[in-house]
């Protein structure tokens, strides 16, 4: 059966680290590459990090119904998941895995229904989350506070997902996540 794992979390909760670890451990998973309209950064690779398209191309694909979910993050700055990307992974007999924000996760869960398991990765506390974001060294006080405020908002959606994992200890969180993913993938066997 075609299945999908949707991993979502506030920034700094460890979702990307956990997704990368799952992909290293499991050959039956494949990462869904998103489409976006922002410019490619120096180290990014087309088709690996993102599918880079123009705002006009993105808008055309919206009209065509080509997206499973999409969002205009800023004016003319779009991000989305192409249905063709999901279908490509399913054609390879793999389970698609998403590393996506809460809004996108809710849209994907609505679109994919019982084919998808939505997992919320929660930080042990807002204090720990703030510390993790500070330790990245990528935020100033203003952007840090914006991320913390957004995290507080996003954490309200934890209960809207199918399940959650508290990432207090990375190895323990990974083990819990692995068990949930494995149980879901093998549910109908």
C-alpha positions in Angstrom: 0.0 0.0 0.0 1.1 3.5 -0.7 2.0 5.3 2.5 3.5 8.5 3.8 5.2 9.7 6.9 4.7 13.4 7.7 7.2 14.7 10.3 6.4 18.2 11.6 7.7 20.4 14.5 8.5 23.9 15.5 12.0 25.1 14.3 14.6 23.8 16.7 12.7 20.7 17.9 15.0 18.3 15.9 12.7 17.2 13.1 15.3 17.5 10.3 17.9 15.6 12.3 15.4 12.8 13.0 14.2 12.6 9.4 17.9 12.4 8.1 18.5 9.6 10.7 15.4 7.7 9.5 16.5 8.0 5.9 20.0 6.7 6.8 18.5 3.7 8.7 15.7 2.7 6.4 16.0 2.0 2.7 12.2 1.7 2.3 11.8 5.5 2.9 12.4 8.2 0.3 12.4 12.0 1.0 9.9 14.2 -0.7 11.7 17.1 -2.3 9.6 20.3 -2.2 9.2 22.9 -5.0 10.0 26.6 -4.2 10.4 29.9 -5.9 13.3 31.3 -4.0 16.8 31.4 -5.5 19.0 28.4 -5.2 21.7 28.8 -2.5 25.3 28.0 -3.2 25.4 24.5 -1.8 21.9 23.4 -2.9 21.3 20.9 -5.7 18.3 21.0 -8.0 16.0 18.0 -7.4 17.8 17.1 -4.2 17.2 20.1 -1.9 14.3 21.6 -3.8 12.8 21.9 -7.3 13.5 25.6 -8.1 10.9 27.1 -10.3 9.7 30.7 -11.0 6.7 32.2 -9.3 4.9 32.1 -12.7 5.6 28.4 -13.1 4.4 27.8 -9.5 1.2 29.7 -10.1 0.6 27.7 -13.2 1.0 24.5 -11.3 -1.4 25.7 -8.7 -4.0 26.3 -11.5 -3.3 22.8 -12.8 -3.9 21.3 -9.4 -0.4 19.8 -9.4 0.3 20.4 -5.6 -0.7 18.1 -2.7 -0.1 21.3 -0.6 1.4 24.7 -1.1 1.9 28.0 0.7 2.8 31.5 -0.2 5.3 32.2 2.7 6.0 35.8 1.6 4.9 37.7 -1.5 5.8 35.6 -4.6 7.8 33.2 -2.3 6.0 29.9 -2.7 6.8 26.4 -1.3 4.8 23.2 -2.0 4.7 19.5 -2.5 4.1 18.3 -6.0 1.8 15.2 -6.4 4.2 14.0 -9.1 6.9 13.8 -6.4 4.8 11.7 -4.1 3.7 9.4 -7.1 7.4 9.1 -8.2 8.3 7.7 -4.7 5.3 5.4 -4.6 6.2 4.1 -8.1 9.6 3.0 -6.6 7.6 1.0 -3.9 8.8 3.3 -1.1 7.1 5.1 1.7 7.4 8.9 1.2 8.7 10.9 4.1 8.1 14.7 4.6 10.0 17.2 6.7 7.4 20.0 6.7 5.9 22.8 8.8 2.7 22.4 10.8 0.5 24.1 8.2 1.8 21.9 5.4 1.5 18.8 7.6 -2.2 19.5 8.2 -2.8 20.0 4.5 -1.0 16.8 3.6 -2.8 14.8 6.2 -6.1 16.1 4.9 -5.1 15.2 1.3 -3.5 11.8 2.0 -5.9 10.7 4.8 -5.3 7.2 6.1 -2.3 6.7 3.8 -0.4 9.1 6.0 1.0 9.1 9.6 1.5 12.6 10.9 4.1 12.8 13.7 4.7 16.0 15.7 8.2 16.3 17.2 7.9 18.3 20.4 10.7 20.0 22.3 10.8 19.1 26.1 10.1 22.7 26.9 10.0 26.2 25.4 13.2 27.0 27.4 15.0 24.1 25.8 13.8 25.0 22.3 15.0 28.6 22.8 18.4 27.4 24.0 18.7 25.1 20.9 17.8 28.0 18.6 20.4 30.3 20.4 23.0 27.6 20.1 22.6 27.4 16.3 24.1 30.9 16.2 21.9 31.9 13.2 19.4 34.1 15.0 19.5 37.6 16.4 17.2 38.5 19.3 14.4 39.7 17.1 14.4 36.6 14.8 14.9 34.3 17.8 11.8 35.8 19.5 9.8 35.4 16.2 10.8 31.7 16.1 9.9 31.1 19.7 6.5 32.9 19.2 5.8 30.8 16.1 6.8 27.6 18.0 4.4 28.4 20.8 1.6 28.8 18.1 2.6 25.6 16.3 2.8 23.5 19.5 -1.0 24.0 19.8 -1.3 21.7 16.8 0.4 18.7 18.4 -2.9 17.1 19.2 -4.1 17.6 15.6 -1.4 15.1 14.4 -1.7 11.3 14.7 1.0 11.0 17.3 3.9 12.8 18.8 7.4 12.3 20.1 9.1 14.5 22.7 12.7 15.1 21.7 14.5 15.4 25.0 17.2 12.9 24.1 17.9 12.5 20.4 18.6 8.7 20.6 15.5 8.0 22.6 13.3 10.2 20.4 14.7 8.4 17.4 13.9 5.0 18.9 10.3 6.1 19.6 9.9 7.6 16.2 11.3 4.4 14.5 8.8 2.2 16.4 5.9 4.4 15.4 7.0 4.6 11.7 7.6 0.8 11.6 4.2 0.0 13.1 2.5 2.3 10.6 4.3 0.9 7.5 3.5 -2.7 8.5 0.0 -2.0 9.8 -1.9 -3.7 6.9 0.5 -6.7 6.5 
